[in-house]
Amino acid sequence: MEDKNVKSYLEALAQELNGNFTEYSDDTVIMTLPLDEGRFQSIRGLITEKESGLMLIFTSTICRLHEFPNVDFKRMLEMNYELGYSKITITDEDYLELMTSIRYDLANAEEIRYMINEIAQTADKLEFEITGQDVH
C-alpha cells in the first residue's frame, strides 16, 4: 500500500479502536475491529488503479450468497441509496460485500475514519441480519 501515511494512519486507527492491523501485501491491509456486543468486523483496505485514477478502497464481507439464497436484493439496492460512502456489492467469488472508495489523492484522515466506521457498522449489521452469525 503506497504511503501517503494512509497505512500508518490505518494502523494507528486500529490500535485506537482496540482492533488488529495486518499488512497483507504491499498494497493491501486488513483491519479487524471490535464492535458492540462482542462482535468483530474485518475490513480489507487496498490501493488500486481504476479508470477514475488511483483509488483507496475498503471492503468488508457480509456473507457467501450461495449459503444464504434468500437475500432481499431490492432492499440491498435501496440501502445503497441511504449509505454515505458504502455500497453493497457482489463479487466474482459469490460474496455479498460492502465496499467504499475514494480517490487516493483526496483521502484524508477524517474521511477515512468515517468510511471505516460506516463500512464496519453496516457490514456487521447486515451480516447479523442475514446470517445470525459473526463470521467476517
FINUVEX-741115 format. One line per 5 residues: their letters; for each residue x, y, z of C-alpha. Coordinates in pm, 1 decimal. Layout:
N
A> X:Y:Z  ...
//
This chain:
136
MEDKN> 0.0:0.0:0.0  160.5:325.4:-110.8  228.2:555.1:176.5  70.1:896.1:193.3  76.2:789.8:557.1
VKSYL> -257.4:614.4:495.4  -111.6:282.1:602.6  30.9:435.7:918.0  -298.5:609.3:986.9  -493.5:283.2:947.0
EALAQ> -255.1:105.1:1183.2  -293.1:383.1:1442.0  -671.7:382.9:1396.3  -688.5:5.7:1450.5  -486.6:44.9:1771.3
ELNGN> -702.2:335.0:1889.3  -1015.7:124.0:1834.8  -857.2:-179.2:2009.4  -853.2:-370.1:1682.7  -592.7:-561.8:1487.1
FTEYS> -394.6:-443.1:1186.0  -222.8:-677.3:940.5  -15.9:-574.3:642.3  -129.4:-843.6:398.2  77.2:-730.1:97.8
DDTVI> 240.3:-416.3:-42.7  -96.6:-273.8:-147.3  -339.4:-445.9:94.7  -402.7:-426.6:468.8  -661.6:-595.2:689.4
MTLPL> -815.5:-434.1:995.5  -1027.5:-634.3:1239.2  -1228.8:-401.4:1456.7  -1427.9:-475.0:1772.3  -1792.8:-369.3:1769.0
DEGRF> -2082.1:-375.3:2014.7  -2189.2:-694.2:2190.7  -1850.8:-864.2:2146.2  -1877.4:-873.9:1766.9  -1592.9:-803.8:1522.4
QSIRG> -1573.8:-698.2:1159.2  -1279.7:-733.1:923.4  -1211.0:-467.0:663.6  -968.1:-501.9:376.7  -803.2:-183.0:254.8
LITEK> -626.3:-160.2:-77.6  -495.0:91.3:-323.1  -560.6:15.0:-686.3  -567.0:190.6:-1020.1  -914.2:237.0:-1174.0
ESGLM> -1036.7:434.2:-1475.8  -1100.2:732.9:-1248.4  -747.7:723.4:-1103.8  -565.8:575.2:-807.4  -830.2:466.3:-555.1
LIFTS> -829.7:379.5:-184.8  -1086.2:100.2:-145.1  -1224.1:-68.2:165.3  -1429.3:-387.6:152.6  -1597.0:-597.7:417.3
TICRL> -1765.7:-933.7:364.5  -2127.4:-984.8:466.5  -2184.1:-1346.7:353.2  -2147.4:-1604.5:74.7  -2459.1:-1575.4:-137.8
HEFPN> -2494.3:-1945.8:-216.5  -2516.6:-2011.5:160.1  -2794.7:-1751.5:204.6  -3007.9:-1754.9:-112.9  -3294.0:-1556.1:41.3
VDFKR> -3110.7:-1221.3:43.3  -3352.2:-940.4:-37.7  -3167.2:-776.5:-327.5  -3425.6:-500.0:-366.5  -3364.0:-399.6:-4.6
MLEMN> -2987.1:-410.3:-65.2  -3022.4:-171.4:-360.9  -3247.6:57.8:-157.0  -2985.4:60.2:120.8  -2722.9:175.0:-130.2
YELGY> -2917.8:498.7:-163.3  -2916.4:556.9:213.2  -2545.7:493.2:274.0  -2287.9:772.7:263.4  -1981.1:612.5:110.0
SKITI> -2054.2:241.5:119.4  -2224.8:39.0:-149.2  -2343.2:-318.6:-130.3  -2174.1:-527.9:-399.5  -2146.9:-885.8:-522.6
TDEDY> -1801.6:-1023.0:-600.3  -1698.3:-1270.6:-867.9  -1643.1:-1520.2:-584.1  -2013.8:-1510.8:-479.6  -1965.3:-1285.7:-177.1
LELMT> -2207.6:-1015.3:-72.3  -1981.5:-732.1:41.7  -1985.7:-372.9:144.6  -1738.4:-154.9:-44.7  -1635.6:206.2:-12.1
SIRYD> -1383.4:400.7:-216.0  -1228.2:741.7:-256.8  -965.0:882.4:-489.5  -634.5:830.1:-312.3  -523.0:1189.0:-363.9
LANAE> -843.3:1316.2:-196.1  -832.9:1080.9:104.1  -779.5:1244.2:442.6  -794.1:1116.5:799.2  -1148.7:1239.8:870.7
EIRYM> -1293.2:1085.5:555.0  -1109.9:757.0:611.6  -1235.4:736.3:971.6  -1593.7:793.3:854.2  -1558.9:534.4:577.9
INEIA> -1412.5:273.4:814.3  -1685.4:331.0:1072.5  -1965.5:315.0:815.3  -1839.6:0.7:648.6  -1768.2:-185.3:974.1
QTADK> -2101.7:-99.6:1138.5  -2313.5:-158.8:827.4  -2144.1:-481.6:716.4  -2173.0:-624.3:1068.0  -2539.7:-525.3:1093.1
LEFEI> -2619.5:-689.3:757.8  -2413.2:-996.8:839.8  -2610.4:-1045.6:1161.5  -2946.9:-980.4:991.9  -2876.1:-1222.3:707.1
TGQDV> -2673.0:-1496.2:879.6  -2737.9:-1455.4:1251.5  -2363.1:-1505.2:1296.3  -2037.9:-1312.2:1342.1  -1807.4:-1475.5:1089.0
H> -1646.1:-1189.6:897.5
//
